[in-house]
Amino acid sequence: MKLAAFIFLVAMIGACGGEAKPATPSVTAAPSSMIQSTVAPTLDVAATVTAAVTMTIPVNTPPPSIASPRPTATTESTAHPSSPLPTASPRPAVMPEPTAHPSSVEGSLTDVILLKLVEPSTARYIIREQLARLDLPNDAIGQTSDVSGMIRFDASGEILQDSVFTVNVSSLTSDEARRDRYLKSRALESDQYPTVKFAINEVKGLPWPLPTSGAHTFDLIGDLTIKEVTKPVIWRTVVEFASDKIVGNASVTITFEEFDMRKPRFAFIISVAEEFKLELNFSGRILTTTQ
């Protein structure tokens, strides 16, 4: 009975929180090891389950949407609510360039009027002299028909640059052979300068368009070249117009000195005037040509 009572007492003490016997190291280590082994597998199972869930998502199931930054929209100007929507400006129609009327084209190409010298045309000099055999002064006249030239007018009546009259002075003849030889060899030096030229720069006083009838007086203004000397001169001109034909006379007075020419010196010539006249009696045709 005493033994039974003792065991009962011990059991009661243990049940009421009495001091327990110190556990042996083996007993304490075992439960700790078991707890760790139990917890660790639990954590691994969760990770495995998560991975398994992730891997088993069907292919056609869209992945969880991940919010991505919305691209910044470019600010566009908006019309005022009351104003209409802008519309594209109509492209200006390409207008064909104006073309000249055929008649005007033809005029621009052919409206060049040519006044051309034709036969018979004659150039002459007239020198006042006093011969020993005569009591009174007389006019010495030498002339040539070797004359060519033209006057070209543009559509407005202006003179074109190639308007020139040319006289072959090496063919001049008069009633006195000695005079002719002197003028050709010394005064005009025709062996070196066989031609005298008159370049026409302006026609003053001539009606435009050119008249087709009647007599008209005007001036031919230009540059006269004798040998190497060129001087401005004005030819007084009278022309009779008859349709496309003209007949006229032009004259100018010059001096020996201004063109560096020697006056004739002969025993049978008492005196020679310092100035003398040049004349051109001409015939011509009025033509229309291309420029």
C-alpha positions as CSV (number, residue, x, y, z in Angstrom):
1,M,0.0,0.0,0.0
2,K,2.8,2.3,0.8
3,L,4.3,1.6,-2.6
4,A,1.1,2.3,-4.4
5,A,0.6,5.5,-2.5
6,F,4.1,6.7,-3.5
7,I,3.6,6.1,-7.2
8,F,0.2,7.8,-7.0
9,L,1.8,10.8,-5.3
10,V,4.5,11.0,-8.0
11,A,1.9,10.9,-10.7
12,M,-0.1,13.7,-9.2
13,I,3.0,15.9,-8.8
14,G,3.8,15.4,-12.5
15,A,0.2,16.2,-13.5
16,C,0.1,19.3,-11.4
17,G,3.3,20.9,-13.1
18,G,5.8,19.6,-10.8
19,E,9.4,19.7,-11.7
20,A,10.1,17.3,-14.5
21,K,13.2,15.4,-14.8
22,P,15.8,16.9,-17.1
23,A,15.5,15.3,-20.5
24,T,18.4,13.6,-22.0
25,P,20.2,15.1,-24.9
26,S,19.1,12.4,-27.3
27,V,15.4,13.0,-26.3
28,T,15.7,16.8,-26.8
29,A,17.6,16.7,-30.1
30,A,15.1,14.2,-31.6
31,P,12.0,16.4,-31.4
32,S,13.9,19.5,-32.7
33,S,15.2,17.5,-35.7
34,M,11.7,16.3,-36.4
35,I,10.2,19.8,-36.2
36,Q,12.7,21.1,-38.7
37,S,12.2,18.2,-41.0
38,T,8.5,18.8,-40.8
39,V,8.5,22.6,-41.5
40,A,11.0,22.5,-44.3
41,P,9.0,20.1,-46.4
42,T,5.9,22.3,-45.9
43,L,7.7,25.4,-47.4
44,D,9.0,23.4,-50.3
45,V,5.6,22.0,-51.0
46,A,4.2,25.6,-51.3
47,A,6.9,26.7,-53.7
48,T,6.4,23.5,-55.7
49,V,2.6,24.0,-55.8
50,T,3.1,27.6,-57.1
51,A,5.5,26.5,-59.7
52,A,3.2,23.7,-60.7
53,V,0.3,26.1,-61.0
54,T,2.4,28.5,-63.1
55,M,3.6,25.7,-65.4
56,T,0.1,24.3,-65.9
57,I,-1.5,27.5,-67.3
58,P,-2.9,26.6,-70.7
59,V,-1.1,28.0,-73.8
60,N,-4.1,29.8,-75.1
61,T,-4.7,31.5,-71.8
62,P,-3.3,35.1,-71.9
63,P,-0.7,35.7,-69.2
64,P,-1.7,37.9,-66.3
65,S,-1.9,41.5,-67.6
66,I,1.0,43.6,-66.5
67,A,0.3,47.3,-66.4
68,S,2.7,49.0,-68.8
69,P,3.2,52.7,-69.1
70,R,0.8,54.2,-71.6
71,P,2.6,56.1,-74.4
72,T,2.4,59.8,-74.2
73,A,0.1,61.0,-76.9
74,T,1.2,64.0,-79.0
75,T,-0.9,66.9,-78.3
76,E,-2.9,67.8,-81.4
77,S,-4.4,71.1,-82.1
78,T,-8.2,70.8,-82.0
79,A,-10.5,73.2,-83.8
80,H,-12.8,75.3,-81.8
81,P,-16.2,73.6,-81.4
82,S,-17.9,76.3,-83.4
83,S,-15.3,76.3,-86.2
84,P,-15.6,73.7,-89.0
85,L,-13.1,70.9,-89.4
86,P,-10.1,72.0,-91.4
87,T,-10.1,70.8,-94.9
88,A,-7.2,70.4,-97.3
89,S,-6.6,73.6,-99.3
90,P,-7.4,72.9,-103.0
91,R,-4.3,72.7,-105.1
92,P,-4.1,75.6,-107.5
93,A,-5.0,74.5,-110.9
94,V,-2.0,74.7,-113.3
95,M,-3.1,77.1,-115.9
96,P,-1.6,76.7,-119.4
97,E,0.9,79.4,-120.3
98,P,-0.5,81.8,-122.8
99,T,0.6,81.1,-126.2
100,A,1.0,83.8,-128.9
101,H,-1.5,83.9,-131.6
102,P,-0.1,82.4,-134.8
103,S,-0.3,85.8,-136.5
104,S,1.7,87.4,-133.7
105,V,4.3,84.6,-133.7
106,E,4.7,85.1,-137.4
107,G,5.0,88.8,-136.9
108,S,7.7,88.4,-134.3
109,L,9.7,86.2,-136.7
110,T,9.2,88.0,-139.9
111,D,8.2,91.6,-139.0
112,V,11.6,93.0,-140.0
113,I,11.4,95.5,-142.8
114,L,14.3,95.7,-145.1
115,L,15.0,98.7,-147.4
116,K,17.6,97.3,-149.8
117,L,19.5,99.3,-152.5
118,V,19.2,98.0,-156.0
119,E,20.3,99.2,-159.4
120,P,20.4,101.8,-160.6
121,S,22.1,103.5,-157.6
122,T,25.0,106.0,-157.9
123,A,27.4,107.6,-155.4
124,R,29.2,110.8,-156.3
125,Y,31.4,113.6,-155.0
126,I,30.9,117.3,-156.0
127,I,33.9,119.6,-155.5
128,R,33.9,123.3,-156.2
129,E,37.0,124.3,-158.1
130,Q,38.5,127.0,-160.3
131,L,40.3,125.7,-163.4
132,A,42.9,127.8,-165.2
133,R,41.2,127.5,-168.5
134,L,37.9,128.7,-167.3
135,D,36.8,132.1,-166.2
136,L,34.3,130.9,-163.6
137,P,34.4,128.3,-160.9
138,N,32.8,124.9,-161.7
139,D,31.9,121.7,-160.0
140,A,34.1,118.7,-160.4
141,I,32.0,115.5,-160.3
142,G,33.2,112.0,-159.9
143,Q,30.9,109.0,-159.4
144,T,30.5,105.2,-159.3
145,S,27.6,102.8,-159.5
146,D,29.4,100.3,-157.3
147,V,27.1,100.9,-154.4
148,S,25.4,98.4,-152.0
149,G,23.7,98.5,-148.7
150,M,20.4,98.3,-146.8
151,I,18.5,99.7,-143.9
152,R,16.8,97.3,-141.5
153,F,13.9,98.3,-139.3
154,D,12.6,96.2,-136.4
155,A,8.8,95.9,-135.7
156,S,8.8,99.2,-133.9
157,G,10.7,101.1,-136.6
158,E,14.1,101.2,-134.8
159,I,17.2,100.8,-136.9
160,L,19.1,97.5,-136.6
161,Q,22.9,97.5,-136.3
162,D,23.7,96.0,-139.7
163,S,22.2,99.0,-141.6
164,V,25.1,100.1,-143.8
165,F,25.7,101.8,-147.2
166,T,29.0,101.0,-148.9
167,V,30.7,102.7,-151.8
168,N,33.6,101.4,-153.7
169,V,35.7,104.5,-154.2
170,S,38.4,102.8,-156.2
171,S,36.0,102.9,-159.1
172,L,35.3,106.7,-159.0
173,T,35.7,108.5,-162.3
174,S,35.3,112.1,-163.4
175,D,35.9,114.2,-166.6
176,E,39.6,114.6,-165.6
177,A,41.8,111.5,-165.4
178,R,44.6,113.4,-163.5
179,R,42.1,114.4,-160.8
180,D,40.8,110.8,-160.5
181,R,44.3,109.5,-160.1
182,Y,45.2,112.1,-157.4
183,L,42.0,111.5,-155.4
184,K,42.4,107.8,-155.5
185,S,46.1,107.6,-154.7
186,R,46.5,110.6,-152.3
187,A,43.2,111.8,-151.0
188,L,41.3,108.5,-150.5
189,E,44.3,106.1,-150.7
190,S,41.9,103.6,-152.3
191,D,44.6,101.0,-152.8
192,Q,44.6,100.5,-149.0
193,Y,41.1,101.7,-148.2
194,P,38.9,100.8,-151.3
195,T,35.5,101.5,-149.6
196,V,33.8,104.3,-147.8
197,K,31.1,103.2,-145.4
198,F,28.1,104.9,-143.8
199,A,26.7,103.0,-140.8
200,I,23.1,104.2,-140.2
201,N,22.1,104.5,-136.5
202,E,18.8,106.4,-136.8
203,V,16.2,107.6,-139.2
204,K,14.6,110.8,-138.1
205,G,11.4,112.1,-139.6
206,L,10.3,109.0,-141.6
207,P,6.7,107.9,-140.9
208,W,6.2,104.5,-139.5
209,P,4.9,102.1,-140.7
210,L,6.7,102.9,-144.0
211,P,4.4,104.8,-146.4
212,T,3.4,103.2,-149.6
213,S,3.1,106.4,-151.7
214,G,4.2,110.0,-151.8
215,A,7.5,111.9,-151.3
216,H,8.9,112.1,-147.8
217,T,11.9,114.1,-146.4
218,F,13.9,112.7,-143.4
219,D,17.4,112.5,-142.0
220,L,19.7,109.5,-142.1
221,I,21.9,109.8,-139.0
222,G,25.1,107.7,-138.6
223,D,28.8,107.3,-138.8
224,L,30.8,107.9,-142.0
225,T,34.2,106.2,-142.3
226,I,36.8,107.3,-144.9
227,K,40.1,105.6,-144.6
228,E,40.7,105.2,-140.9
229,V,38.6,108.2,-139.8
230,T,35.0,107.9,-138.6
231,K,32.8,110.9,-138.0
232,P,29.1,111.3,-137.2
233,V,27.2,112.9,-140.1
234,I,23.6,113.5,-141.1
235,W,22.4,112.8,-144.6
236,R,19.5,114.9,-145.8
237,T,17.2,112.5,-147.6
238,V,14.2,112.7,-149.9
239,V,12.4,109.5,-151.0
240,E,9.5,108.8,-153.3
241,F,7.5,105.8,-152.2
242,A,5.5,103.7,-154.6
243,S,4.2,100.5,-153.1
244,D,7.3,98.3,-152.3
245,K,9.7,100.5,-154.5
246,I,11.5,103.6,-153.6
247,V,13.6,106.2,-155.4
248,G,15.6,108.8,-153.5
249,N,18.5,111.1,-153.0
250,A,20.7,111.6,-149.9
251,S,23.4,114.2,-149.5
252,V,25.9,115.5,-146.9
253,T,28.7,118.1,-146.9
254,I,32.1,117.3,-145.4
255,T,35.6,118.8,-145.5
256,F,39.0,117.4,-146.6
257,E,40.5,118.3,-143.2
258,E,38.1,116.5,-140.9
259,F,38.7,113.2,-142.8
260,D,42.4,113.8,-143.2
261,M,42.3,114.0,-147.0
262,R,44.6,116.0,-149.2
263,K,43.1,118.6,-151.6
264,P,44.0,118.2,-155.3
265,R,47.0,120.3,-156.3
266,F,47.6,120.7,-160.1
267,A,48.9,123.5,-162.3
268,F,45.6,123.5,-164.3
269,I,43.6,123.9,-161.0
270,I,43.7,127.4,-159.5
271,S,41.8,126.6,-156.4
272,V,39.7,123.9,-154.7
273,A,37.1,124.5,-152.0
274,E,37.7,123.2,-148.5
275,E,34.4,121.5,-148.3
276,F,32.6,119.2,-150.8
277,K,29.4,117.3,-151.1
278,L,28.7,113.6,-151.2
279,E,25.5,112.4,-152.9
280,L,23.8,109.1,-153.2
281,N,21.1,108.7,-155.8
282,F,19.5,105.4,-155.1
283,S,16.7,102.9,-156.0
284,G,15.5,100.4,-153.5
285,R,13.0,97.7,-152.6
286,I,11.0,97.3,-149.4
287,L,11.1,93.7,-148.3
288,T,9.9,91.7,-145.2
289,T,12.5,89.2,-143.9
290,T,13.1,87.1,-140.8
291,Q,15.4,88.5,-138.1
